[in-house]
């Protein structure tokens, strides 16, 4: 058994706009250099992926992805420096929180869960 946690960035009203799914989308954009390829890899429509990128950028108030329209050379999408730094920090926080949660689980919950069930008198 393990403890699972989810994190996301949200606004003041706690409306989330950057969580695991969109984080993976931005990582795939960086890996492939293409919004279309990233969307395909994650089984998203191009329209959904494009909407997710715009939604995050709109909520943050700045651009994360540099875009080059198609044409004879084809299009390209890459994370800009600010986008790279933001996703790197988000990933580090996520990893650290998961590690901390697992340590806490092993110390505090796992011993309780592994005890044999006792019959009520």
Short mmCIF file of the C-alpha atoms (twelve columns), coordinates in Angstrom:
data_MODEL
# 
_entry.id   MODEL 
# 
loop_
_atom_site.group_PDB 
_atom_site.id 
_atom_site.type_symbol 
_atom_site.label_atom_id 
_atom_site.label_alt_id 
_atom_site.label_comp_id 
_atom_site.label_asym_id 
_atom_site.label_seq_id 
_atom_site.Cartn_x 
_atom_site.Cartn_y 
_atom_site.Cartn_z 
_atom_site.pdbx_PDB_model_num 
ATOM 1   C CA . UNK A 1   0.000   0.000  0.000   1 
ATOM 2   C CA . UNK A 2   1.178   3.535  -0.667  1 
ATOM 3   C CA . UNK A 3   0.032   7.078  -0.144  1 
ATOM 4   C CA . UNK A 4   -0.820  8.992  -3.321  1 
ATOM 5   C CA . UNK A 5   -0.891  12.752 -3.496  1 
ATOM 6   C CA . UNK A 6   -1.655  15.267 -6.215  1 
ATOM 7   C CA . UNK A 7   -0.443  18.828 -6.443  1 
ATOM 8   C CA . UNK A 8   -1.461  21.647 -8.737  1 
ATOM 9   C CA . UNK A 9   -1.147  25.379 -9.078  1 
ATOM 10  C CA . UNK A 10  -4.362  27.234 -8.499  1 
ATOM 11  C CA . UNK A 11  -5.594  30.765 -8.249  1 
ATOM 12  C CA . UNK A 12  -6.930  32.578 -5.179  1 
ATOM 13  C CA . UNK A 13  -10.285 30.854 -5.605  1 
ATOM 14  C CA . UNK A 14  -8.506  27.475 -5.667  1 
ATOM 15  C CA . UNK A 15  -9.274  26.881 -9.339  1 
ATOM 16  C CA . UNK A 16  -6.479  24.616 -10.522 1 
ATOM 17  C CA . UNK A 17  -4.757  25.326 -13.799 1 
ATOM 18  C CA . UNK A 18  -1.470  23.397 -13.739 1 
ATOM 19  C CA . UNK A 19  -1.448  19.816 -12.520 1 
ATOM 20  C CA . UNK A 20  0.053   16.497 -13.553 1 
ATOM 21  C CA . UNK A 21  -1.621  16.313 -16.975 1 
ATOM 22  C CA . UNK A 22  -0.631  19.767 -18.143 1 
ATOM 23  C CA . UNK A 23  2.817   19.346 -16.593 1 
ATOM 24  C CA . UNK A 24  3.301   16.213 -18.750 1 
ATOM 25  C CA . UNK A 25  2.073   18.149 -21.801 1 
ATOM 26  C CA . UNK A 26  4.676   20.890 -21.300 1 
ATOM 27  C CA . UNK A 27  7.385   18.279 -20.725 1 
ATOM 28  C CA . UNK A 28  6.435   16.515 -23.975 1 
ATOM 29  C CA . UNK A 29  6.464   19.826 -25.852 1 
ATOM 30  C CA . UNK A 30  9.998   20.373 -24.629 1 
ATOM 31  C CA . UNK A 31  11.037  16.800 -25.449 1 
ATOM 32  C CA . UNK A 32  9.547   16.701 -28.958 1 
ATOM 33  C CA . UNK A 33  9.757   20.351 -30.001 1 
ATOM 34  C CA . UNK A 34  6.202   20.065 -31.266 1 
ATOM 35  C CA . UNK A 35  2.782   20.696 -29.760 1 
ATOM 36  C CA . UNK A 36  1.234   18.285 -32.280 1 
ATOM 37  C CA . UNK A 37  3.659   15.468 -31.397 1 
ATOM 38  C CA . UNK A 38  3.244   16.117 -27.673 1 
ATOM 39  C CA . UNK A 39  -0.536  15.947 -28.031 1 
ATOM 40  C CA . UNK A 40  -0.323  12.720 -30.022 1 
ATOM 41  C CA . UNK A 41  2.032   11.116 -27.493 1 
ATOM 42  C CA . UNK A 42  -0.398  11.954 -24.663 1 
ATOM 43  C CA . UNK A 43  -3.481  10.925 -26.683 1 
ATOM 44  C CA . UNK A 44  -4.863  14.466 -26.678 1 
ATOM 45  C CA . UNK A 45  -6.416  16.284 -29.575 1 
ATOM 46  C CA . UNK A 46  -4.330  19.152 -30.896 1 
ATOM 47  C CA . UNK A 47  -7.168  21.510 -30.015 1 
ATOM 48  C CA . UNK A 48  -7.245  20.296 -26.376 1 
ATOM 49  C CA . UNK A 49  -3.462  20.568 -26.029 1 
ATOM 50  C CA . UNK A 50  -3.423  24.053 -27.562 1 
ATOM 51  C CA . UNK A 51  -6.265  25.121 -25.250 1 
ATOM 52  C CA . UNK A 52  -4.398  23.766 -22.213 1 
ATOM 53  C CA . UNK A 53  -1.241  25.688 -23.123 1 
ATOM 54  C CA . UNK A 54  -3.204  28.902 -23.622 1 
ATOM 55  C CA . UNK A 55  -5.157  28.387 -20.368 1 
ATOM 56  C CA . UNK A 56  -1.996  27.994 -18.278 1 
ATOM 57  C CA . UNK A 57  -0.270  30.930 -19.935 1 
ATOM 58  C CA . UNK A 58  -3.351  33.090 -19.482 1 
ATOM 59  C CA . UNK A 59  -3.626  32.271 -15.762 1 
ATOM 60  C CA . UNK A 60  0.083   32.870 -15.194 1 
ATOM 61  C CA . UNK A 61  0.101   36.062 -17.223 1 
ATOM 62  C CA . UNK A 62  3.142   35.130 -19.275 1 
ATOM 63  C CA . UNK A 63  4.130   32.850 -22.109 1 
ATOM 64  C CA . UNK A 64  5.802   29.486 -21.440 1 
ATOM 65  C CA . UNK A 65  6.042   28.220 -25.019 1 
ATOM 66  C CA . UNK A 66  7.812   29.742 -28.002 1 
ATOM 67  C CA . UNK A 67  5.853   28.958 -31.150 1 
ATOM 68  C CA . UNK A 68  6.819   28.935 -34.794 1 
ATOM 69  C CA . UNK A 69  3.981   28.466 -37.241 1 
ATOM 70  C CA . UNK A 70  4.111   25.741 -39.850 1 
ATOM 71  C CA . UNK A 71  4.885   26.280 -43.476 1 
ATOM 72  C CA . UNK A 72  7.609   24.778 -45.620 1 
ATOM 73  C CA . UNK A 73  9.853   24.280 -42.596 1 
ATOM 74  C CA . UNK A 74  7.068   22.968 -40.393 1 
ATOM 75  C CA . UNK A 75  6.036   24.398 -37.048 1 
ATOM 76  C CA . UNK A 76  7.869   24.166 -33.764 1 
ATOM 77  C CA . UNK A 77  7.059   24.653 -30.115 1 
ATOM 78  C CA . UNK A 78  9.630   24.836 -27.339 1 
ATOM 79  C CA . UNK A 79  9.613   25.992 -23.762 1 
ATOM 80  C CA . UNK A 80  11.152  29.404 -23.272 1 
ATOM 81  C CA . UNK A 81  13.644  29.932 -20.428 1 
ATOM 82  C CA . UNK A 82  10.970  31.001 -17.966 1 
ATOM 83  C CA . UNK A 83  8.873   27.987 -18.918 1 
ATOM 84  C CA . UNK A 84  11.826  25.636 -18.443 1 
ATOM 85  C CA . UNK A 85  12.577  27.093 -15.010 1 
ATOM 86  C CA . UNK A 86  8.945   26.968 -13.909 1 
ATOM 87  C CA . UNK A 87  8.487   23.340 -15.020 1 
ATOM 88  C CA . UNK A 88  11.809  22.327 -13.478 1 
ATOM 89  C CA . UNK A 89  10.853  23.903 -10.134 1 
ATOM 90  C CA . UNK A 90  7.368   22.369 -10.275 1 
ATOM 91  C CA . UNK A 91  8.878   18.945 -10.959 1 
ATOM 92  C CA . UNK A 92  11.350  19.271 -8.073  1 
ATOM 93  C CA . UNK A 93  8.598   20.325 -5.673  1 
ATOM 94  C CA . UNK A 94  6.406   17.463 -6.841  1 
ATOM 95  C CA . UNK A 95  9.209   14.920 -6.420  1 
ATOM 96  C CA . UNK A 96  10.169  16.225 -2.969  1 
ATOM 97  C CA . UNK A 97  6.560   16.185 -1.775  1 
ATOM 98  C CA . UNK A 98  6.069   12.617 -2.981  1 
ATOM 99  C CA . UNK A 99  9.234   11.487 -1.186  1 
ATOM 100 C CA . UNK A 100 8.212   13.274 2.001   1 
ATOM 101 C CA . UNK A 101 4.694   11.838 1.809   1 
ATOM 102 C CA . UNK A 102 6.066   8.304  1.420   1 
ATOM 103 C CA . UNK A 103 8.392   8.768  4.427   1 
ATOM 104 C CA . UNK A 104 5.482   10.022 6.528   1 
ATOM 105 C CA . UNK A 105 3.296   7.167  5.327   1 
ATOM 106 C CA . UNK A 106 5.907   4.560  6.267   1 
ATOM 107 C CA . UNK A 107 6.425   6.129  9.700   1 
ATOM 108 C CA . UNK A 108 2.874   6.953  10.697  1 
ATOM 109 C CA . UNK A 109 0.277   5.052  8.672   1 
ATOM 110 C CA . UNK A 110 1.912   1.862  7.484   1 
ATOM 111 C CA . UNK A 111 2.424   0.502  11.029  1 
ATOM 112 C CA . UNK A 112 -1.263  1.047  11.770  1 
ATOM 113 C CA . UNK A 113 -2.354  -0.555 8.526   1 
ATOM 114 C CA . UNK A 114 -0.123  -3.582 8.937   1 
ATOM 115 C CA . UNK A 115 -1.439  -4.465 12.398  1 
ATOM 116 C CA . UNK A 116 -3.685  -7.494 12.445  1 
ATOM 117 C CA . UNK A 117 -7.321  -6.649 12.815  1 
ATOM 118 C CA . UNK A 118 -8.433  -6.968 16.387  1 
ATOM 119 C CA . UNK A 119 -11.889 -8.182 17.254  1 
ATOM 120 C CA . UNK A 120 -14.081 -5.793 19.190  1 
ATOM 121 C CA . UNK A 121 -15.063 -7.245 22.609  1 
# 
